[in-house]
Amino acid sequence: MKTFLIMALLFPLMLAYPQKVKTGIEVLAENNFVQIKNKRVGLITNPTGVDSKLKSTIDILFNAPDVKLVALYGPEHGVRGDYSAGDKVENYIDDVTKLPVYSLYGATRKPTKKMLDGIDILIFDIQDIGCRSYTYISTMGLAMEACAENGIEFMVLDRPNPLGGYKIEGNLVEEGFFSFVSQFKIPYIHALTVGELAKMLNEEKMLAKGVQCKLTIIQMEGWKRFMRFKDTYLPWVLTSPHIPYQESSEFYVTSGILGELGVISEGVGYTLPFQLLGAEWINSVEMANALNAKKLPGVIFRPLTFKPYYGKSSGKTLHGVQIYITDYDVVNLMNIQFLFMDVHSKLYPDKNPFVLADKSRLGMFDKVCGTDKIRELFTKNMNFDDIKDYLYKDVEEFRKVSSKYYLYN
């Protein structure tokens, strides 16, 4: 009876303070690093590679008994976040551990044989955002190729997909459009954790020349496919300067493709990156009313005027809308930017962003879309209905293939 009463008192507290998800690094540590004991370890990471107490994976492995961390590898932004978006990163020495840091976001994006000399296993621990055009998964795939070519084991310390494990949006990348922002034949939103993605890339022979590496995945504990990042009760560490909040990954998908044109501001340079769409000539109320009249599932738009602090639109007064996601389960994130352009073209036909954009930006738009067909179809009439079927032609087939590699329910 006494035990029953104690449990009855504790149950409301258990509901109020649910168990956090345990990331791969925490599971590895709890198992006393058995999978990497007495191995010479290389680590690909950045500031997001932390445990639930915000201790860096670098420092955890550096101080782990019977583990010899010998080299670090930095993707975009560097291993400790010392570089801005797009900055080329040179090789350097880590101030804390005095270990060499090899850049994977400069002249070299794929680890060379020389970079891998002296290591037995290469570990990847980075928080991704679940979107194809975000470069961390490209770094992971290239590193897997390098390990396959050099006979080195590859390990992924798994982390949550902030977009959840169900939402899949966008067409597959097509021949001629593979790039560092569209490295693999996957949709724009793929619904996989980095561990699941690594498993699929390896077993489906999707890496260059079909190579396969010796792959180990340290799975999370407690993560479920329905979870958004807020459901994990893990601390959010900004994955890059313009993904500062745990919801930012969702908004990145709503506006990032349009932002590539450099004509309509997506809010980068202001306090709500990727959550805004605006330009000097837009009437905010008119635009918000027109978008809301479409009654799009799971999203509403608020008129907003803002002035970016830096970037292309620095100091300009822009008018547009703020995106509010009201029902994540039904909203289609990727569609929003195209529907915005559809409405914008009807209200401001002389301000076509594809006409106003630099030609180089059109190429980047196509790379991020994974094809030039989206631009070709859309610009004929600036009508979303003309691309809707093309955007989703591959979704169900990809779901069927990718679900074979799900590690979580």
Secondary structure as UniProt FT lines:
FT   HELIX           2..16
FT   HELIX           24..30
FT   TURN            31..33
FT   HELIX           34..36
FT   TURN            37..38
FT   STRAND          40..45
FT   TURN            47..48
FT   TURN            52..53
FT   HELIX           57..62
FT   TURN            65..66
FT   STRAND          68..74
FT   TURN            76..77
FT   TURN            79..80
FT   TURN            85..86
FT   STRAND          92..93
FT   TURN            95..97
FT   STRAND          100..103
FT   HELIX           113..116
FT   TURN            117..118
FT   STRAND          121..125
FT   TURN            132..133
FT   HELIX           136..150
FT   STRAND          153..157
FT   TURN            162..163
FT   TURN            175..176
FT   TURN            180..181
FT   HELIX           194..203
FT   TURN            204..205
FT   HELIX           208..210
FT   STRAND          215..218
FT   TURN            225..226
FT   HELIX           229..232
FT   TURN            241..242
FT   TURN            246..247
FT   HELIX           248..259
FT   TURN            260..261
FT   TURN            268..269
FT   TURN            273..274
FT   STRAND          276..279
FT   TURN            280..281
FT   HELIX           284..292
FT   TURN            293..294
FT   TURN            297..298
FT   STRAND          299..306
FT   TURN            312..315
FT   STRAND          318..325
FT   TURN            328..330
FT   TURN            333..334
FT   HELIX           335..347
FT   TURN            349..350
FT   HELIX           353..356
FT   HELIX           359..369
FT   HELIX           373..381
FT   HELIX           385..391
FT   TURN            392..394
FT   HELIX           395..402
FT   HELIX           403..405
//
